[in-house]
Amino acid sequence: MKFLKWLGFDPEKHSVRTEILAGLTTFLTMAYILAVNPNVFDALGGEMSKANGAVFTATALAAIIGTLAMAFIAKKPFALAPGMGVNTFFVYTVCIAMGHSWQFALTAVFLEGIVFIILTLTNVRKWIVDALPLSLKYAVGAGIGLFIAFLGFQNAGIVGHGPSFVALGFKLPDDSFNGTALLGILGLIITGALVMKGVRGGILWGILATTALGLIPIYNVVGDDGTVSRVALTTLSDIVSLPPSIKDIAFQFTWSELTSTKGILDTLVVLFTFLFLDIFNTMGTIIGVSEKAGYIDKEGNIDGINECFMADSIGTLCGAALGTSTTTTFVESAAGVADGGRTGLTAFSTAAFFAIALLFAPLFLAIPAAATAPALIVVGMMMMSPIAKINWEDPVEALPAFITMAVMPFCFSISDGILIGLISYVLLNACCGRFKNITPTMWVLAVLFILRYIFI
């Protein structure tokens, strides 16, 4: 019973069975990250290739460590894992668009974890959060949702390169239907139906069902020689095995880029963006799930929020050391709370299920990108809800928010969306004489961001 007390469990108020089942519910709703994260990092190839399986293991271990930290430090029923949106920023913006190595990105995530711990201990995080207008905070979440959904449509082959920017990717050179797009559309229908029906773990079951459909050899694809052949998109050789090694991606930090002015500025921009995404994602999730759990008092305060932030910081720090992107609190924790989870025992149970999942690496790694693409699209849709809170009747508030959201998918860059969105907010409000809306911190950030675009 002493162990249960460490998790905030009170036998007079809580049920062990309820807490464990709530942990299982949370795991089922967020286990899709074990399939999606390796697919996202597969774009980097090399040590990060899905074929190596290292990112799968790092993802599971980061989820276990972060969730256990939440269980014992905060004693809350919240679960953590490498977050959606932040992982795409890591791969497609920092590494592919900006041209940095994945080691550089991991170093930035590691530094972000250290800074996040310092901000949590000093309470400076509140100053950072308060520095940005509410409309931009809402727009960032929605913009990342659009970015993730666009990535999902691309991974499924539904959207491809066309003569003018992008176009539908349904057709192959021989005018037959793109098999990858077909599987992605079937998966989107299945996953969407399961989520709309409120099926527990609907996204995960949708991924698994789409993967099973991929075993049927009916999909037309283009080979390396340009010929079209009919194949199965899912190749499953095994189900259970020991977890793949992370020795090639763990503790792979680099400090060489901090020796130049450009390297230092790029590091600061990337670090700030990682920090920004993590702070607002975590804060929004904790506030939303705490409201469902009844943790918010009449004054709007959340008991133990600093402990929640500390658990999130530890998860990020350890995740970077293991070789994956920022670890953050998952909004899917609300599913476990809805099932009655109220203590750290729920989080502890979720971590235990992630530990079991480590043995099923072949199953998760066999899942094709076309099967996880529907999950990206559905998660992107879920992230759009904050735009309802933006005041669209006020153009000075609405336009910078819209610019923030639009730049992310159109320029394929989350960081550019945030930077240009903040610059536009400051300039538009200044032009309209709304100087009260611009904090000193926003002026400083806007000037720094403008200088970045001029000189870098």
Secondary structure, 3 states (H helix, E strand, C coil): CHHHHHCCCCCCCCCHHHHHHHHHHHHHHHCCHHHHHHHHHHHHCHHHCHHHCHHHHHHHHHHHHHHHHHHHHHCCCCCEEECCCHHHHHHHHHHHHCCCCHHHHHHHHHHHHHHHHHHHHHCHHHHHHHHCCHHHHHHHHHHHHHHHHHHHHHHCCCEEECCCCEEECCECCCCCECHHHHHHHHHHHHHHHHHHCCCCCHHHHHHHHHHHHCCCCCEEEECCCCCEEEECCCCCCCCCCCCCCCCCCCCCCCCHHHHCHHHHHHHHHHHHHHHHHHHHHHHHHHHHHHHHHCCECCCCCECCHHHHHHHHHHHHHHHHHHCCCCEEECCCHHHHHHCCCCCHHHHHHHHHHHHHHHHHHHHHHCCCHHHHHHHHHHHHHHCCHHHHHCCCCCHHHHHHHHHHHHHHHHCCCHHHHHHHHHHHHHHHHHHCCCHHHCCHHHHHHHHHHHHHHHHC
